[in-house]
Amino acid sequence: MKLKVCPCCNRAFRSLRDFPSVFIRGVEILPVPEAVDQFSQEAALSPGRQINVTPHLAAAYWQLGPYLDSLKALEGQEVSANALDPKLEPDGWFKWAFRIPDLPLYVGLHEDEAESPGDARKCEVALYGSGPNLGSAGGPTLQRFGSVAVIEYDGCLAGPCRDDSLSSQAAD
């Protein structure tokens, strides 16, 4: 059963970072996403007001190959949520996004509980680029270009994760 709240403090579990550890049920590596940038400052200045970023996404995809392989190797294991982060520096502004060297792109984990209706939760490894700069209305933003992997996981509390006695209590 999917853990919904912490049995100790009743805090809602919204993402994999809310758990002390996670059990990786499976990792699906997706193909290179195709995307068009319509929102960044660069796109606003381009003649057609959009830029095909698929070549950049393909370069990022191949650069992230070893990282994606390391995620696949975690299938069937219980790990800390931080073990799913790439071995890249986090951005100074967006702490959840990791800058891909030599490219105007970021990689980050994206999770939407609505996309995880069953017992297992799902988290996507997605590529991001610069979004519109909202200035005084909110500052810089990132736009999501597409996912390169999907991680299916179970949230764990303490002890072996595959012991569902705690999970069934917390899900009720």
Secondary structure, DSSP 4 states (H G I P E B T S, - for coil): ----B-TTT--B--SGGGSSEEEEEEEEEPPPP--EE-SSHHHHHSTTS-EE-HHHHHHHHHHTHHHHHHHHTTTT-EE-GGGGS-SSPBPSS-TTEEEPTTSSEEEEEE--GGG--SSSEEEEEEEEEE----GGGT---EEEEEEEEEEEEEEE-SS-TT-THHHHHHH-
